[in-house]
Amino acid sequence: MKIILLGLYRIYQFVIMFPVVGVLTFITGLVTVIGSLLGGSRFWGYWPPHIWAKLCMWLSMARVEVRGREHIDTDTSYVFVANHQGAYDIFTLYGFLNHNFKWMMKEGLRKFPVIGVSCAAAGQIFVDNSSPAAIRRTMEEAEKTLRDGMSVAVFPEGSRSRTGRMGRFHTGAFRLALEFAMPVVPLTIDGAYSVLPRGSWLPHWGKITLTIHKPVAAPVDEADRRRVAEESQEAIRSALPERYR
């Protein structure tokens, strides 16, 4: 029976899901670009992708359970840091965190068709680590984006996990928290690896749990930044099953 269900699901994906997601992605990118250029990226850089992410989850038959939503305030700016199990982490945060934010993403994503153009128009923060000068430019762009009270979401591991287990955290997110005196909110994503592991192009139905932990106070100096990073990583790890810690 399970093989039959999987076969039907694959047919559904190729006949309905993938074409509809492709059209939705194109429309969302177009609306985001036009809206951001005409009306500002604060609204148009978040709400169209927010709706897009929810629809993509629904079409994928992936359910999301959110825990700890009471820990964050929609009127407060945060640095959100999350583990990165797979591509569906993006749908999970965009669609179900319910808090306006900008992504901190790799510079290479700027080259992706539709996505790169819409992310640039929406004011997402592209990280260029190619040189000290490039890093300074990244921080300057981040300052422009965050100065008006915008939050930012970061995957400190830098890339999707190959096994589902948490990797080493990079320091960029916590440097932002120090630079802009922003509290850090650890987020645990569990289940995205099962829905779509790295290296696979065919998602599977399943359940993803997003755990929003209590904010960690903004670091006050370099030593405190390391403490915030360690505390955030431990909080994220605490809500993962043993095999992914």
Contacts in CASP RR format, 6 or more apart in sequence:
PFRMAT RR
TARGET T0000
AUTHOR 0000-0000-0000
METHOD contacts of the structure
MODEL  1
MKIILLGLYRIYQFVIMFPVVGVLTFITGLVTVIGSLLGGSRFWGYWPPH
IWAKLCMWLSMARVEVRGREHIDTDTSYVFVANHQGAYDIFTLYGFLNHN
FKWMMKEGLRKFPVIGVSCAAAGQIFVDNSSPAAIRRTMEEAEKTLRDGM
SVAVFPEGSRSRTGRMGRFHTGAFRLALEFAMPVVPLTIDGAYSVLPRGS
WLPHWGKITLTIHKPVAAPVDEADRRRVAEESQEAIRSALPERYR
6 204 0 8 1.000
9 61 0 8 1.000
9 204 0 8 1.000
9 205 0 8 1.000
10 202 0 8 1.000
13 202 0 8 1.000
13 203 0 8 1.000
16 59 0 8 1.000
17 59 0 8 1.000
17 60 0 8 1.000
20 59 0 8 1.000
21 56 0 8 1.000
21 59 0 8 1.000
24 52 0 8 1.000
24 55 0 8 1.000
24 56 0 8 1.000
25 52 0 8 1.000
25 114 0 8 1.000
25 115 0 8 1.000
26 114 0 8 1.000
28 48 0 8 1.000
28 49 0 8 1.000
28 51 0 8 1.000
28 52 0 8 1.000
28 118 0 8 1.000
29 48 0 8 1.000
29 114 0 8 1.000
29 115 0 8 1.000
29 117 0 8 1.000
29 118 0 8 1.000
30 118 0 8 1.000
31 44 0 8 1.000
31 48 0 8 1.000
32 44 0 8 1.000
32 45 0 8 1.000
32 48 0 8 1.000
32 49 0 8 1.000
32 118 0 8 1.000
32 121 0 8 1.000
32 122 0 8 1.000
33 117 0 8 1.000
33 118 0 8 1.000
33 121 0 8 1.000
34 44 0 8 1.000
35 44 0 8 1.000
35 45 0 8 1.000
35 121 0 8 1.000
36 44 0 8 1.000
36 45 0 8 1.000
36 121 0 8 1.000
36 122 0 8 1.000
36 123 0 8 1.000
37 121 0 8 1.000
41 121 0 8 1.000
41 122 0 8 1.000
41 123 0 8 1.000
42 100 0 8 1.000
42 148 0 8 1.000
42 150 0 8 1.000
44 122 0 8 1.000
45 121 0 8 1.000
45 122 0 8 1.000
45 123 0 8 1.000
46 100 0 8 1.000
46 101 0 8 1.000
46 122 0 8 1.000
49 94 0 8 1.000
49 118 0 8 1.000
49 122 0 8 1.000
50 94 0 8 1.000
50 95 0 8 1.000
52 94 0 8 1.000
53 90 0 8 1.000
53 91 0 8 1.000
53 92 0 8 1.000
53 93 0 8 1.000
53 94 0 8 1.000
53 95 0 8 1.000
53 96 0 8 1.000
54 95 0 8 1.000
54 96 0 8 1.000
56 91 0 8 1.000
57 63 0 8 1.000
57 64 0 8 1.000
57 88 0 8 1.000
57 91 0 8 1.000
57 92 0 8 1.000
57 95 0 8 1.000
57 96 0 8 1.000
60 88 0 8 1.000
60 91 0 8 1.000
60 195 0 8 1.000
60 203 0 8 1.000
60 205 0 8 1.000
61 205 0 8 1.000
61 206 0 8 1.000
62 88 0 8 1.000
62 91 0 8 1.000
62 195 0 8 1.000
62 203 0 8 1.000
62 205 0 8 1.000
62 206 0 8 1.000
62 207 0 8 1.000
62 208 0 8 1.000
63 206 0 8 1.000
63 207 0 8 1.000
63 208 0 8 1.000
64 92 0 8 1.000
64 95 0 8 1.000
64 96 0 8 1.000
64 207 0 8 1.000
64 208 0 8 1.000
64 209 0 8 1.000
64 210 0 8 1.000
65 207 0 8 1.000
65 208 0 8 1.000
65 209 0 8 1.000
65 210 0 8 1.000
66 96 0 8 1.000
66 97 0 8 1.000
66 209 0 8 1.000
66 210 0 8 1.000
66 212 0 8 1.000
67 209 0 8 1.000
67 210 0 8 1.000
67 211 0 8 1.000
67 212 0 8 1.000
67 239 0 8 1.000
68 211 0 8 1.000
68 212 0 8 1.000
68 213 0 8 1.000
69 98 0 8 1.000
69 212 0 8 1.000
71 185 0 8 1.000
71 212 0 8 1.000
71 213 0 8 1.000
71 214 0 8 1.000
71 215 0 8 1.000
72 78 0 8 1.000
72 99 0 8 1.000
72 185 0 8 1.000
72 212 0 8 1.000
72 215 0 8 1.000
74 98 0 8 1.000
74 99 0 8 1.000
74 100 0 8 1.000
76 183 0 8 1.000
77 146 0 8 1.000
77 149 0 8 1.000
77 150 0 8 1.000
77 151 0 8 1.000
77 182 0 8 1.000
78 99 0 8 1.000
78 101 0 8 1.000
78 151 0 8 1.000
78 152 0 8 1.000
78 182 0 8 1.000
78 183 0 8 1.000
78 184 0 8 1.000
78 185 0 8 1.000
78 215 0 8 1.000
79 151 0 8 1.000
79 152 0 8 1.000
79 154 0 8 1.000
79 173 0 8 1.000
79 174 0 8 1.000
79 176 0 8 1.000
79 177 0 8 1.000
79 182 0 8 1.000
79 183 0 8 1.000
79 184 0 8 1.000
79 185 0 8 1.000
80 93 0 8 1.000
80 97 0 8 1.000
80 99 0 8 1.000
80 101 0 8 1.000
80 151 0 8 1.000
80 152 0 8 1.000
80 153 0 8 1.000
80 154 0 8 1.000
80 184 0 8 1.000
80 185 0 8 1.000
80 187 0 8 1.000
81 153 0 8 1.000
81 154 0 8 1.000
81 155 0 8 1.000
81 156 0 8 1.000
81 169 0 8 1.000
81 173 0 8 1.000
81 174 0 8 1.000
81 184 0 8 1.000
81 185 0 8 1.000
81 186 0 8 1.000
81 187 0 8 1.000
81 232 0 8 1.000
81 236 0 8 1.000
82 89 0 8 1.000
82 93 0 8 1.000
82 153 0 8 1.000
82 154 0 8 1.000
82 155 0 8 1.000
82 186 0 8 1.000
82 187 0 8 1.000
82 188 0 8 1.000
82 189 0 8 1.000
82 236 0 8 1.000
83 89 0 8 1.000
83 155 0 8 1.000
83 157 0 8 1.000
83 161 0 8 1.000
83 166 0 8 1.000
83 167 0 8 1.000
83 187 0 8 1.000
83 188 0 8 1.000
83 189 0 8 1.000
83 236 0 8 1.000
83 240 0 8 1.000
84 155 0 8 1.000
84 157 0 8 1.000
84 158 0 8 1.000
84 159 0 8 1.000
84 160 0 8 1.000
84 161 0 8 1.000
84 189 0 8 1.000
85 160 0 8 1.000
85 161 0 8 1.000
85 164 0 8 1.000
85 189 0 8 1.000
85 190 0 8 1.000
85 191 0 8 1.000
85 192 0 8 1.000
85 193 0 8 1.000
85 244 0 8 1.000
86 160 0 8 1.000
86 161 0 8 1.000
86 164 0 8 1.000
86 192 0 8 1.000
86 193 0 8 1.000
86 195 0 8 1.000
86 196 0 8 1.000
86 197 0 8 1.000
86 198 0 8 1.000
87 160 0 8 1.000
87 192 0 8 1.000
87 196 0 8 1.000
87 198 0 8 1.000
88 192 0 8 1.000
88 195 0 8 1.000
88 196 0 8 1.000
88 203 0 8 1.000
88 208 0 8 1.000
89 155 0 8 1.000
89 160 0 8 1.000
89 189 0 8 1.000
89 192 0 8 1.000
92 189 0 8 1.000
92 192 0 8 1.000
92 208 0 8 1.000
92 210 0 8 1.000
93 101 0 8 1.000
93 153 0 8 1.000
93 187 0 8 1.000
93 189 0 8 1.000
93 210 0 8 1.000
96 210 0 8 1.000
97 153 0 8 1.000
97 187 0 8 1.000
97 210 0 8 1.000
97 212 0 8 1.000
99 151 0 8 1.000
100 150 0 8 1.000
100 151 0 8 1.000
101 150 0 8 1.000
101 151 0 8 1.000
101 152 0 8 1.000
101 153 0 8 1.000
102 122 0 8 1.000
102 123 0 8 1.000
102 124 0 8 1.000
102 125 0 8 1.000
102 145 0 8 1.000
102 146 0 8 1.000
102 150 0 8 1.000
102 151 0 8 1.000
102 152 0 8 1.000
102 153 0 8 1.000
103 119 0 8 1.000
103 124 0 8 1.000
103 125 0 8 1.000
103 152 0 8 1.000
103 153 0 8 1.000
103 154 0 8 1.000
104 124 0 8 1.000
104 125 0 8 1.000
104 127 0 8 1.000
104 142 0 8 1.000
104 152 0 8 1.000
104 153 0 8 1.000
104 154 0 8 1.000
104 172 0 8 1.000
104 173 0 8 1.000
104 176 0 8 1.000
105 119 0 8 1.000
105 124 0 8 1.000
105 125 0 8 1.000
105 126 0 8 1.000
105 127 0 8 1.000
106 126 0 8 1.000
106 127 0 8 1.000
106 158 0 8 1.000
107 126 0 8 1.000
107 127 0 8 1.000
107 128 0 8 1.000
107 129 0 8 1.000
107 130 0 8 1.000
108 126 0 8 1.000
109 115 0 8 1.000
109 116 0 8 1.000
109 119 0 8 1.000
109 126 0 8 1.000
110 116 0 8 1.000
110 119 0 8 1.000
110 120 0 8 1.000
110 126 0 8 1.000
119 126 0 8 1.000
120 126 0 8 1.000
123 145 0 8 1.000
125 138 0 8 1.000
125 141 0 8 1.000
125 142 0 8 1.000
125 145 0 8 1.000
125 152 0 8 1.000
126 138 0 8 1.000
126 141 0 8 1.000
127 138 0 8 1.000
127 172 0 8 1.000
128 134 0 8 1.000
128 135 0 8 1.000
128 137 0 8 1.000
128 138 0 8 1.000
129 135 0 8 1.000
129 138 0 8 1.000
139 179 0 8 1.000
142 152 0 8 1.000
142 176 0 8 1.000
142 179 0 8 1.000
142 180 0 8 1.000
143 179 0 8 1.000
143 180 0 8 1.000
145 152 0 8 1.000
146 152 0 8 1.000
146 176 0 8 1.000
146 180 0 8 1.000
146 182 0 8 1.000
151 182 0 8 1.000
152 173 0 8 1.000
152 176 0 8 1.000
152 182 0 8 1.000
154 172 0 8 1.000
154 173 0 8 1.000
154 176 0 8 1.000
156 169 0 8 1.000
156 170 0 8 1.000
156 171 0 8 1.000
156 172 0 8 1.000
156 173 0 8 1.000
156 174 0 8 1.000
156 229 0 8 1.000
156 233 0 8 1.000
157 166 0 8 1.000
157 167 0 8 1.000
157 168 0 8 1.000
157 169 0 8 1.000
157 170 0 8 1.000
158 170 0 8 1.000
160 198 0 8 1.000
161 167 0 8 1.000
161 193 0 8 1.000
161 198 0 8 1.000
162 198 0 8 1.000
163 193 0 8 1.000
164 193 0 8 1.000
164 197 0 8 1.000
164 244 0 8 1.000
165 243 0 8 1.000
165 244 0 8 1.000
165 245 0 8 1.000
166 233 0 8 1.000
166 236 0 8 1.000
166 237 0 8 1.000
166 240 0 8 1.000
166 244 0 8 1.000
166 245 0 8 1.000
169 229 0 8 1.000
169 232 0 8 1.000
169 233 0 8 1.000
171 225 0 8 1.000
171 229 0 8 1.000
173 184 0 8 1.000
174 184 0 8 1.000
174 219 0 8 1.000
174 225 0 8 1.000
174 226 0 8 1.000
174 228 0 8 1.000
174 229 0 8 1.000
174 232 0 8 1.000
175 225 0 8 1.000
176 182 0 8 1.000
177 183 0 8 1.000
177 184 0 8 1.000
177 218 0 8 1.000
177 219 0 8 1.000
177 225 0 8 1.000
177 228 0 8 1.000
178 218 0 8 1.000
178 219 0 8 1.000
178 220 0 8 1.000
178 221 0 8 1.000
178 222 0 8 1.000
178 224 0 8 1.000
178 225 0 8 1.000
180 218 0 8 1.000
181 218 0 8 1.000
182 218 0 8 1.000
183 215 0 8 1.000
183 216 0 8 1.000
183 217 0 8 1.000
183 218 0 8 1.000
184 215 0 8 1.000
184 216 0 8 1.000
184 218 0 8 1.000
184 228 0 8 1.000
184 232 0 8 1.000
185 212 0 8 1.000
185 213 0 8 1.000
185 214 0 8 1.000
185 215 0 8 1.000
185 216 0 8 1.000
186 213 0 8 1.000
186 216 0 8 1.000
186 231 0 8 1.000
186 232 0 8 1.000
186 233 0 8 1.000
186 235 0 8 1.000
186 236 0 8 1.000
187 210 0 8 1.000
187 211 0 8 1.000
187 212 0 8 1.000
187 213 0 8 1.000
187 236 0 8 1.000
188 209 0 8 1.000
188 210 0 8 1.000
188 211 0 8 1.000
188 213 0 8 1.000
188 235 0 8 1.000
188 236 0 8 1.000
188 237 0 8 1.000
188 238 0 8 1.000
188 239 0 8 1.000
188 240 0 8 1.000
189 208 0 8 1.000
189 209 0 8 1.000
189 210 0 8 1.000
190 208 0 8 1.000
190 209 0 8 1.000
190 211 0 8 1.000
190 239 0 8 1.000
190 240 0 8 1.000
190 241 0 8 1.000
190 244 0 8 1.000
191 206 0 8 1.000
191 207 0 8 1.000
191 208 0 8 1.000
191 209 0 8 1.000
192 208 0 8 1.000
193 244 0 8 1.000
194 204 0 8 1.000
194 206 0 8 1.000
195 203 0 8 1.000
195 204 0 8 1.000
195 205 0 8 1.000
195 206 0 8 1.000
195 208 0 8 1.000
196 202 0 8 1.000
196 203 0 8 1.000
196 204 0 8 1.000
209 239 0 8 1.000
211 239 0 8 1.000
213 235 0 8 1.000
213 236 0 8 1.000
213 239 0 8 1.000
214 235 0 8 1.000
216 228 0 8 1.000
216 231 0 8 1.000
216 232 0 8 1.000
216 235 0 8 1.000
217 228 0 8 1.000
218 228 0 8 1.000
219 225 0 8 1.000
219 227 0 8 1.000
219 228 0 8 1.000
237 245 0 8 1.000
END
